[in-house]
Amino acid sequence: MQTGAVGNFANGKWHQYAFTANTATGLALYIDGQQVATNNQPFTWSMAQDTLKIGGMPGYGAYQYFGSMSDVAVFGTALSPDRILAQYQAATTPEPASMAALGLGVLALIKKRKSKVA
C-alpha cells in the first residue's frame, strides 16, 4: 500500500496514520481519521517470524521515513473505523484543562512583560 497517491503531508502539520490488519478483510489505511486505502488480500503475521518496522522496510534503503513521529501504538486487534476517528478527534481537540493552563500562561507572560516595562 502506498500513501503518496492520497496526498502530500509535508505541510508542517501533524497527521495521524492508522493501519489496521485483519486476517479476513486485509489491510486498511486511515489518515486523520478517514479511510483512504485498502488492500483486501488476506493478511497473516507471526510475531515469531515477521518483523514490524515502523518508518521503513528491511532491504529497501530508498523507502526510509524522514520526519517526526509521536505516540506510536500497536494494538492486539484491528480497531474499528469509529475508534480510529475517535482517537484522532481526541488528539486534535484540546482538553478544557489544557486551554485553561494556556490562558494562565499567557496571563503570566503579560504580567511579566508589564513588570519589566515599569
C-alpha positions in Angstrom: 0.0 0.0 0.0 1.5 3.4 -1.0 0.3 6.6 0.6 1.8 9.0 -1.9 -1.4 8.9 -4.0 -3.6 10.2 -1.2 -1.7 13.4 -0.5 1.5 15.2 0.4 1.7 15.7 4.1 4.9 17.8 4.2 2.9 20.8 5.3 4.3 21.3 8.8 1.2 19.9 10.5 0.8 16.7 12.5 -1.2 13.9 10.9 -2.5 10.6 12.3 -1.7 7.5 10.3 -3.5 4.3 11.3 -3.2 0.9 9.7 -5.5 -2.0 10.5 -4.7 -5.6 9.6 -7.4 -8.3 9.7 -6.9 -11.9 8.6 -10.3 -11.8 6.8 -10.5 -8.3 5.3 -6.9 -7.4 4.8 -5.3 -4.0 5.4 -6.7 -0.6 5.7 -5.0 2.8 5.9 -6.6 5.8 7.7 -5.2 9.3 7.6 -6.5 11.9 10.1 -9.4 9.6 11.0 -10.6 8.9 7.4 -10.1 5.6 5.5 -8.0 6.4 2.3 -6.8 3.0 1.1 -7.4 -0.8 1.4 -5.8 -4.0 0.4 -8.4 -6.8 0.5 -5.9 -9.6 0.4 -5.9 -11.9 3.5 -3.3 -10.8 6.0 -1.2 -13.0 8.3 1.6 -12.0 10.6 3.6 -14.1 13.0 5.4 -12.4 15.9 7.9 -15.2 15.9 8.7 -15.0 12.2 7.9 -11.5 11.0 9.4 -8.1 11.8 7.4 -5.0 12.4 9.4 -2.0 11.2 7.9 1.5 11.6 9.4 4.0 9.3 10.9 1.8 6.6 11.2 -1.7 5.1 14.1 -4.0 5.5 16.2 -4.2 2.3 14.6 -1.0 0.8 17.0 1.8 1.7 15.2 4.2 -0.6 11.9 3.9 1.3 13.0 5.2 4.7 10.8 7.6 6.6 12.3 11.1 7.3 10.2 13.1 9.7 8.9 13.1 13.3 6.7 10.6 15.0 4.8 10.7 18.2 2.6 8.2 20.1 3.3 5.1 18.1 0.9 2.3 19.3 0.4 -1.3 18.4 -2.9 -3.0 19.4 -3.7 -6.7 19.6 -6.8 -6.4 17.4 -7.8 -4.2 14.5 -9.5 -1.0 15.6 -12.9 -0.1 14.2 -13.2 2.9 11.9 -15.2 4.7 14.7 -12.4 4.0 17.2 -9.8 5.4 14.9 -11.8 8.5 14.2 -12.4 9.0 18.0 -8.7 8.7 18.7 -7.9 11.3 16.0 -10.5 13.7 17.4 -9.3 13.2 20.9 -5.8 14.1 19.9 -6.8 17.2 17.9 -9.3 18.6 20.4 -7.6 20.4 23.3 -8.9 19.4 26.8 -10.5 22.2 28.8 -7.7 21.9 31.4 -5.1 22.5 28.6 -6.9 25.6 27.4 -7.1 26.9 31.0 -3.4 26.3 31.5 -2.6 28.0 28.2 -4.7 31.0 29.3 -2.9 31.2 32.7 0.4 31.0 30.9 -0.5 33.9 28.6 -1.7 36.0 31.6 1.6 35.3 33.4 3.6 36.3 30.4 1.7 39.6 30.0 2.2 40.3 33.7 5.9 39.6 33.5 6.3 41.9 30.5 4.4 44.7 32.2 6.6 44.4 35.3 9.8 44.7 33.1 8.5 47.9 31.4 7.6 49.5 34.8 
